[in-house]
């Protein structure tokens, strides 16, 4: 089992959700986050004053998946979130030791 964490642009959320659904991923967790990478923020003008926006709004998606569909999920996220411009985001994959469904007590693969 793997935990896939993707940080993407906010307007790409619906596309990524649909792409993950198409490859059979049933549930995801979505969090609104702020951050920066190579973009390093940008400058904006507000009421005539210029100020720097260091942290840009992003969406963090987390999905627990079986090891057999990790590559499908990564490909789906990559294609759906890609704009070809800087700031498209990143995908992180980590191991999951244990998963427990609270309602039924199912564990590991059955809990996904």
N, C-alpha and C positions, 0 to 999 in steps of 0.2 A: 504494500500500500504506500502511496505517495501523497504528499500535500503539495499542490500546485498553487503558488502565489503569483499573481500577475498585477503589475501596476500599469495602468493604461490612462489614456485621455478620457475625460468624462463623457464626451459625446459618442464614444465608441462602445459604451456599455451594452446597449441593446443588441448591437451586432455580435459582440462577444457572447452574450447570454444565449442568443439564438444558435450560434455556431457550436457552443458547448452542448446545448440541448440536442442538436443534430447528431453529435457523436455519442450520445447516451449518458451524459453526465446529468444526474437528476437534481442535485442541489448545489448551490454556491452561497458563499457569504460575501456581501459587498460592503465596503467601508469607504466613506469619503475621507481622503487624506490630503496632505499638502507636502510637497517636497520639490527638490530640484536635483538635476544631474548635470549633464553637459549643457543644458539650456542656460543655467545660471540665472534664472529669473529674467525680468525685463523691466523697462522703465515705462511708467504711465504718467499721464497728466491729469490732475484733479483740481478743479477750480483755479487753474492757472499755475499751480505748484507741481513741480515734477517730483516724483518719488519712485523708489525702486521696490518692485515686488520680488522678494527673494524666493518665496515659496509659492509654487504654482499648484492649483487644484488638480488632484489626480483621483483615480478610483482604484482601490485595491480589491482584487477578487481572490477568494480562497476557495479551493475545491479539493476535497479528499477523493482520490480515485484509486482504482486498482492498478497495479504495475503494468497490466497488459494494455491499458489504454492511455498511458502517459504520453506517448508520442503522438497519438491522435489528438489529444487535448492540446498539446503544445502547438501542433500545426494549426488547429482550429483557432486558437487564440492569436497566433502570429498573423494569420491571414485576415482575420476579422478586425484586428486592432491596427493594422498597418496603414499609415497614410503616406509613408515615404519621407516624412519630415522629422527633424530632430524632436525628441520628446515623446516618441511613440510608446515608450515604456520598456519594461523588462519582465521576464518570466523566471521565477525561482522554483526549483523542485527539491523537496527534502523528503526524507524517510519518515514514515509514521510507524511508531512502535505498536500502538494499540488504539483501537477505536471502540467505544461503547455507546450503544443507543440507550439512552436513559429510560425511555418508556418501556421497552421490552427486555432490556438486559442483553440483547444480542451483542456479540463482539466481533471485532476485526472485519473481515470481508462481508459478513452478513449484515453488519451495521451500516455499511455504505449504502 
